[in-house]
């Protein structure tokens, strides 16, 4: 198998780049930002388009129309997205680091990642109109996942 993830990110095809996603679901969690410090806080709440069983977007191709503030992670913006977790494979590859040993491009499936609890699979909730997002902050736990 060609290790295309060893290429520079600006040399990858869109398909190669997209396949780097480790399918952890962390980027689909609702995040809060402190207005004074710009600190990012993850919540245990997921976007309504998040499929908790598959740990991916239900409507990936049309997500921007359904969730206008959804941010597509690209080689052009990867270094500007300070809210991505340290474990994100996009971040790792963009910084010339190896994929984690449980990554689906190395193992052939996402099973090991989920078994090792490296994803938010089966742990999220969905917000309602009356949800107080601050009650769902998960502090430093996101980088432990």
LOMIVEX-840112 format. One record per atom (N, C-alpha, C): residue number from 1; x, y, z. Coordinates in Angstrom, 1 decimal. Example, Ala and Ser with C-alpha at 12.3 -4.5 7.8 and 13.67 -1.06 7.14 Angstrom:
REM LOMIVEX-840112
PT   resi        u        v        w
PT      1     13.2     -5.7      7.8
PT      1     12.3     -4.5      7.8
PT      1     13.2     -3.3      7.8
PT      2     12.8     -2.2      7.1
PT      2     13.7     -1.1      7.1
PT      2     12.9      0.0      7.9
END
This chain:
REM LOMIVEX-840112
PT   resi        u        v        w
PT      1      0.8     -1.2      0.0
PT      1      0.0      0.0      0.0
PT      1      0.9      1.2      0.0
PT      2      0.6      2.2     -0.9
PT      2      1.3      3.4     -0.9
PT      2      0.9      4.3      0.3
PT      3      1.9      4.8      1.0
PT      3      1.7      5.6      2.1
PT      3      1.6      7.1      1.7
PT      4      0.5      7.4      1.0
PT      4      0.3      8.7      0.5
PT      4      0.3      9.8      1.6
PT      5      0.0      9.4      2.8
PT      5      0.0     10.4      3.9
PT      5      1.4     10.9      4.3
PT      6      2.4     10.3      3.6
PT      6      3.7     10.8      3.8
PT      6      4.1     12.0      2.9
PT      7      3.2     12.2      1.9
PT      7      3.3     13.3      1.0
PT      7      3.1     14.6      1.7
PT      8      3.6     15.7      1.1
PT      8      3.2     17.0      1.6
PT      8      1.7     17.2      1.4
PT      9      1.0     17.8      2.3
PT      9     -0.5     17.9      2.2
PT      9     -0.9     18.7      0.9
PT     10     -0.1     19.6      0.4
PT     10     -0.5     20.3     -0.8
PT     10     -0.3     19.4     -2.1
PT     11      0.3     18.3     -1.9
PT     11      0.5     17.3     -3.0
PT     11     -0.6     16.2     -3.0
PT     12     -1.4     16.2     -2.0
PT     12     -2.4     15.1     -1.9
PT     12     -3.6     15.5     -2.8
PT     13     -4.3     14.4     -3.3
PT     13     -5.6     14.7     -4.0
PT     13     -6.6     14.9     -2.9
PT     14     -7.7     15.4     -3.3
PT     14     -8.8     15.7     -2.4
PT     14     -9.3     14.3     -1.7
PT     15     -9.3     13.3     -2.5
PT     15     -9.7     12.0     -2.0
PT     15     -8.7     11.5     -1.0
PT     16     -7.4     11.6     -1.2
PT     16     -6.4     11.2     -0.2
PT     16     -6.5     12.0      1.1
PT     17     -6.7     13.3      0.9
PT     17     -6.9     14.2      2.1
PT     17     -8.1     13.8      2.9
PT     18     -9.2     13.6      2.2
PT     18    -10.4     13.2      2.9
PT     18    -10.3     11.9      3.7
PT     19     -9.5     11.0      3.1
PT     19     -9.4      9.7      3.7
PT     19     -8.5      9.7      5.0
PT     20     -7.9     10.8      5.2
PT     20     -7.1     10.9      6.5
PT     20     -8.0     11.0      7.7
PT     21     -9.2     11.5      7.5
PT     21    -10.1     11.6      8.6
PT     21    -10.1     10.3      9.4
PT     22     -9.9     10.4     10.7
PT     22     -9.8      9.2     11.5
PT     22    -11.2      8.7     12.0
PT     23    -12.2      9.5     11.7
PT     23    -13.6      9.2     12.1
PT     23    -13.8      9.1     13.6
PT     24    -13.1     10.0     14.3
PT     24    -13.3     10.0     15.8
PT     24    -14.5     10.8     16.2
PT     25    -15.0     11.7     15.3
PT     25    -16.2     12.5     15.6
PT     25    -16.0     13.7     16.5
PT     26    -14.7     13.9     16.9
PT     26    -14.5     15.1     17.8
PT     26    -14.8     16.4     17.2
PT     27    -14.5     16.5     15.9
PT     27    -14.8     17.8     15.2
PT     27    -16.3     18.1     15.1
PT     28    -17.1     17.1     15.3
PT     28    -18.5     17.2     15.2
PT     28    -19.2     17.6     16.5
PT     29    -18.4     17.7     17.6
PT     29    -18.9     18.1     18.9
PT     29    -19.1     19.6     18.9
PT     30    -20.1     20.1     19.5
PT     30    -20.3     21.5     19.7
PT     30    -19.3     22.1     20.6
PT     31    -18.6     23.2     20.2
PT     31    -17.6     23.8     21.0
PT     31    -18.0     25.2     21.4
PT     32    -17.6     25.6     22.6
PT     32    -17.8     27.0     23.1
PT     32    -16.5     27.7     23.2
PT     33    -16.5     29.0     22.9
PT     33    -15.3     29.7     23.0
PT     33    -15.4     30.9     24.0
PT     34    -14.5     31.0     24.9
PT     34    -14.5     32.1     25.9
PT     34    -14.3     33.4     25.2
PT     35    -15.1     34.3     25.3
PT     35    -15.0     35.6     24.6
PT     35    -13.8     36.4     25.1
PT     36    -13.4     36.2     26.3
PT     36    -12.2     37.0     26.8
PT     36    -10.9     36.3     26.5
PT     37    -10.8     35.0     26.6
PT     37     -9.5     34.3     26.5
PT     37     -9.4     33.6     25.2
PT     38    -10.5     33.4     24.4
PT     38    -10.5     32.6     23.2
PT     38    -10.3     31.1     23.4
PT     39    -10.3     30.7     24.7
PT     39    -10.1     29.3     25.0
PT     39    -11.3     28.5     24.5
PT     40    -11.0     27.3     23.9
PT     40    -12.1     26.5     23.4
PT     40    -12.5     25.4     24.4
PT     41    -13.8     25.2     24.5
PT     41    -14.3     24.2     25.4
PT     41    -15.2     23.2     24.6
PT     42    -14.8     22.0     24.6
PT     42    -15.7     21.0     24.0
PT     42    -16.9     20.6     24.9
PT     43    -18.0     20.3     24.2
PT     43    -19.1     19.8     25.0
PT     43    -19.4     18.3     24.6
PT     44    -20.2     17.7     25.3
PT     44    -20.6     16.3     24.9
PT     44    -21.8     16.3     24.0
PT     45    -22.1     17.5     23.4
PT     45    -23.2     17.6     22.4
PT     45    -22.6     17.5     21.0
PT     46    -23.3     16.8     20.2
PT     46    -22.9     16.7     18.8
PT     46    -23.8     17.5     17.8
PT     47    -23.3     17.8     16.7
PT     47    -24.1     18.3     15.6
PT     47    -25.2     17.4     15.3
PT     48    -26.4     17.9     14.9
PT     48    -27.6     17.0     14.6
PT     48    -27.3     16.1     13.4
PT     49    -26.3     16.5     12.6
PT     49    -26.1     15.6     11.5
PT     49    -25.1     14.5     11.8
PT     50    -24.6     14.4     13.0
PT     50    -23.7     13.4     13.4
PT     50    -24.4     12.1     13.7
PT     51    -23.9     11.0     13.0
PT     51    -24.4      9.7     13.2
PT     51    -23.6      9.0     14.3
PT     52    -24.2      8.9     15.5
PT     52    -23.4      8.4     16.7
PT     52    -23.0      6.9     16.6
PT     53    -23.7      6.2     15.8
PT     53    -23.4      4.7     15.6
PT     53    -22.2      4.6     14.6
PT     54    -22.2      5.3     13.5
PT     54    -21.1      5.2     12.5
PT     54    -20.0      6.2     12.8
PT     55    -20.3      7.2     13.7
PT     55    -19.3      8.2     14.0
PT     55    -18.9      9.0     12.8
PT     56    -19.9      9.4     12.1
PT     56    -19.6     10.3     10.9
PT     56    -20.9     11.1     10.6
PT     57    -20.7     12.0      9.7
PT     57    -21.8     12.9      9.3
PT     57    -22.9     12.1      8.5
PT     58    -24.1     12.3      8.8
PT     58    -25.2     11.6      8.1
PT     58    -25.4     12.1      6.7
PT     59    -25.0     13.4      6.5
PT     59    -25.2     14.0      5.2
PT     59    -23.9     14.8      4.8
PT     60    -22.8     14.1      4.7
PT     60    -21.5     14.7      4.5
PT     60    -21.5     15.6      3.3
PT     61    -22.0     15.1      2.2
PT     61    -21.9     15.9      0.9
PT     61    -22.7     17.2      1.0
PT     62    -23.8     17.2      1.7
PT     62    -24.7     18.4      1.8
PT     62    -24.7     19.1      3.1
PT     63    -23.7     18.8      3.9
PT     63    -23.6     19.3      5.3
PT     63    -23.6     20.8      5.4
PT     64    -22.9     21.5      4.4
PT     64    -22.9     23.0      4.5
PT     64    -24.3     23.6      4.3
PT     65    -25.1     23.0      3.5
PT     65    -26.4     23.5      3.3
PT     65    -27.3     23.2      4.5
PT     66    -27.1     22.1      5.2
PT     66    -27.8     21.8      6.4
PT     66    -27.3     22.4      7.6
PT     67    -26.0     22.6      7.7
PT     67    -25.4     23.3      8.9
PT     67    -24.4     24.3      8.3
PT     68    -24.9     25.5      8.1
PT     68    -24.1     26.6      7.4
PT     68    -22.8     26.9      8.1
PT     69    -22.7     26.7      9.5
PT     69    -21.4     27.0     10.1
PT     69    -20.5     25.8     10.2
PT     70    -20.8     24.7      9.6
PT     70    -19.9     23.6      9.5
PT     70    -18.7     24.0      8.8
PT     71    -17.5     23.6      9.3
PT     71    -16.2     24.0      8.7
PT     71    -15.6     22.8      8.1
PT     72    -15.3     22.9      6.8
PT     72    -14.6     21.8      6.1
PT     72    -13.2     21.9      6.4
PT     73    -12.6     20.8      6.8
PT     73    -11.1     20.8      7.1
PT     73    -10.4     20.6      5.8
PT     74     -9.5     21.5      5.5
PT     74     -8.7     21.4      4.2
PT     74     -7.3     21.6      4.4
PT     75     -6.4     21.3      3.5
PT     75     -5.0     21.6      3.6
PT     75     -4.8     23.1      3.8
PT     76     -5.7     23.9      3.2
PT     76     -5.5     25.4      3.3
PT     76     -5.8     26.0      4.7
PT     77     -6.7     25.3      5.4
PT     77     -7.1     25.9      6.7
PT     77     -6.7     25.1      7.9
PT     78     -6.0     23.9      7.7
PT     78     -5.7     23.0      8.8
PT     78     -4.9     23.7      9.9
PT     79     -4.0     24.6      9.6
PT     79     -3.1     25.2     10.6
PT     79     -3.8     26.4     11.3
PT     80     -5.0     26.7     10.8
PT     80     -5.8     27.8     11.4
PT     80     -6.9     27.4     12.3
PT     81     -7.1     26.1     12.4
PT     81     -8.2     25.5     13.2
PT     81     -7.7     25.1     14.5
PT     82     -7.6     26.0     15.4
PT     82     -7.1     25.8     16.8
PT     82     -8.0     24.9     17.6
PT     83     -9.2     24.7     17.2
PT     83    -10.1     23.9     18.0
PT     83    -10.1     22.4     17.7
PT     84     -9.3     22.0     16.8
PT     84     -9.1     20.5     16.5
PT     84     -8.3     19.9     17.6
PT     85     -8.7     18.7     18.0
PT     85     -7.9     18.0     19.1
PT     85     -6.5     17.6     18.6
PT     86     -5.6     17.5     19.6
PT     86     -4.2     17.1     19.3
PT     86     -4.1     15.8     18.5
PT     87     -5.1     14.9     18.8
PT     87     -5.1     13.6     18.2
PT     87     -5.6     13.5     16.8
PT     88     -6.1     14.6     16.2
PT     88     -6.6     14.6     14.9
PT     88     -5.6     14.2     13.8
PT     89     -5.9     13.2     13.0
PT     89     -5.0     12.8     12.0
PT     89     -4.7     13.8     11.0
PT     90     -5.6     14.7     10.7
PT     90     -5.3     15.8      9.8
PT     90     -4.1     16.7     10.4
PT     91     -4.2     17.0     11.6
PT     91     -3.2     17.8     12.3
PT     91     -1.9     17.0     12.3
PT     92     -1.9     15.7     12.7
PT     92     -0.7     14.9     12.7
PT     92      0.0     14.9     11.4
PT     93     -0.7     14.6     10.3
PT     93     -0.1     14.5      9.0
PT     93      0.4     15.9      8.5
PT     94     -0.4     16.9      8.8
PT     94      0.0     18.3      8.4
PT     94      1.3     18.7      9.1
PT     95      1.5     18.1     10.3
PT     95      2.8     18.5     11.0
PT     95      3.8     17.4     10.9
PT     96      3.7     16.6      9.8
PT     96      4.7     15.6      9.4
PT     96      4.9     14.5     10.5
PT     97      3.8     14.2     11.2
PT     97      3.9     13.1     12.2
PT     97      3.2     11.9     11.6
PT     98      3.4     10.8     12.3
PT     98      2.8      9.5     11.8
PT     98      1.4      9.4     12.2
PT     99      0.6      8.6     11.5
PT     99     -0.7      8.3     11.9
PT     99     -0.7      7.4     13.1
PT    100     -1.7      7.5     14.0
PT    100     -1.8      6.6     15.1
PT    100     -1.9      5.2     14.7
PT    101     -1.3      4.3     15.5
PT    101     -1.3      2.8     15.1
PT    101     -2.7      2.2     14.9
PT    102     -3.7      2.9     15.5
PT    102     -5.1      2.4     15.3
PT    102     -5.8      3.0     14.1
PT    103     -5.2      3.8     13.4
PT    103     -5.8      4.5     12.2
PT    103     -6.3      3.5     11.2
PT    104     -7.5      3.8     10.6
PT    104     -8.1      2.8      9.6
PT    104     -7.2      2.7      8.4
PT    105     -6.4      3.6      8.0
PT    105     -5.5      3.5      6.8
PT    105     -4.4      2.5      7.1
PT    106     -4.1      2.2      8.4
PT    106     -3.1      1.2      8.8
PT    106     -3.7     -0.1      9.1
PT    107     -4.9     -0.1      9.7
PT    107     -5.5     -1.3     10.2
PT    107     -6.6     -1.9      9.2
PT    108     -7.1     -1.0      8.4
PT    108     -8.1     -1.5      7.4
PT    108     -9.5     -1.3      7.9
PT    109     -9.7     -0.9      9.2
PT    109    -11.0     -0.6      9.7
PT    109    -11.0      0.3     10.9
PT    110    -12.1      0.9     11.2
PT    110    -12.2      1.8     12.4
PT    110    -12.5      1.0     13.7
PT    111    -12.6     -0.3     13.6
PT    111    -12.9     -1.1     14.8
PT    111    -12.0     -0.9     16.0
PT    112    -10.7     -0.9     15.7
PT    112     -9.7     -0.8     16.8
PT    112     -9.8      0.6     17.4
PT    113    -10.0      1.6     16.7
PT    113    -10.1      3.0     17.2
PT    113    -11.3      3.0     18.2
PT    114    -12.4      2.5     17.8
PT    114    -13.6      2.5     18.7
PT    114    -13.4      1.6     19.9
PT    115    -12.7      0.5     19.7
PT    115    -12.5     -0.4     20.8
PT    115    -11.6      0.3     21.9
PT    116    -10.6      1.0     21.4
PT    116     -9.7      1.7     22.3
PT    116    -10.3      3.0     22.8
PT    117    -11.5      3.3     22.4
PT    117    -12.2      4.5     22.9
PT    117    -11.5      5.8     22.5
PT    118    -11.0      5.8     21.2
PT    118    -10.4      7.0     20.7
PT    118    -11.4      7.9     19.9
PT    119    -12.6      7.5     19.9
PT    119    -13.7      8.2     19.3
PT    119    -14.8      8.6     20.3
PT    120    -15.7      9.4     19.8
PT    120    -16.8      9.8     20.7
PT    120    -18.1      8.9     20.4
PT    121    -17.9      7.9     19.7
PT    121    -19.0      6.9     19.4
PT    121    -19.7      6.5     20.6
PT    122    -21.0      6.6     20.5
PT    122    -22.0      6.2     21.6
PT    122    -21.8      7.0     22.9
PT    123    -21.2      8.2     22.8
PT    123    -21.1      9.0     24.0
PT    123    -21.7     10.4     23.9
PT    124    -22.2     10.8     22.8
PT    124    -22.7     12.1     22.6
PT    124    -24.2     12.2     22.9
PT    125    -24.6     13.5     23.1
PT    125    -26.0     13.8     23.2
PT    125    -26.3     14.9     22.2
PT    126    -27.6     15.2     22.0
PT    126    -28.0     16.2     21.0
PT    126    -28.8     17.3     21.7
PT    127    -28.4     18.5     21.4
PT    127    -29.1     19.7     22.0
PT    127    -30.5     19.8     21.6
PT    128    -31.3     20.3     22.6
PT    128    -32.7     20.7     22.3
PT    128    -32.7     22.3     22.4
PT    129    -33.9     22.8     22.1
PT    129    -34.0     24.3     22.2
PT    129    -33.6     24.8     23.6
PT    130    -33.8     24.1     24.6
PT    130    -33.6     24.6     26.0
PT    130    -32.3     24.1     26.6
PT    131    -31.4     23.5     25.8
PT    131    -30.2     23.0     26.3
PT    131    -29.3     24.1     26.7
PT    132    -28.7     24.0     27.9
PT    132    -27.7     25.0     28.4
PT    132    -26.3     24.3     28.0
PT    133    -25.7     24.8     27.0
PT    133    -24.5     24.2     26.5
PT    133    -23.4     24.1     27.5
PT    134    -23.3     25.1     28.4
PT    134    -22.3     25.2     29.4
PT    134    -22.4     24.0     30.4
PT    135    -23.5     23.4     30.5
PT    135    -23.7     22.3     31.4
PT    135    -23.1     21.0     30.8
PT    136    -22.7     21.1     29.6
PT    136    -22.2     19.9     28.9
PT    136    -20.7     20.0     28.5
PT    137    -20.0     21.0     29.1
PT    137    -18.6     21.1     28.8
PT    137    -17.8     19.9     29.4
PT    138    -16.9     19.3     28.6
PT    138    -16.2     18.1     29.0
PT    138    -14.7     18.4     29.3
PT    139    -14.4     19.6     29.5
PT    139    -13.0     20.0     30.0
PT    139    -11.9     19.4     29.2
PT    140    -10.9     18.8     29.9
PT    140     -9.8     18.2     29.3
PT    140    -10.0     16.8     28.8
PT    141    -11.2     16.3     28.9
PT    141    -11.4     14.9     28.6
PT    141    -11.3     14.6     27.1
PT    142    -11.4     15.6     26.2
PT    142    -11.4     15.4     24.8
PT    142    -10.0     14.9     24.3
PT    143     -9.0     15.4     24.9
PT    143     -7.6     14.9     24.5
PT    143     -7.3     13.6     25.1
PT    144     -8.1     13.1     26.1
PT    144     -7.9     11.7     26.6
PT    144     -8.5     10.7     25.7
PT    145     -9.5     11.1     24.9
PT    145    -10.2     10.2     24.0
PT    145     -9.3      9.9     22.8
END
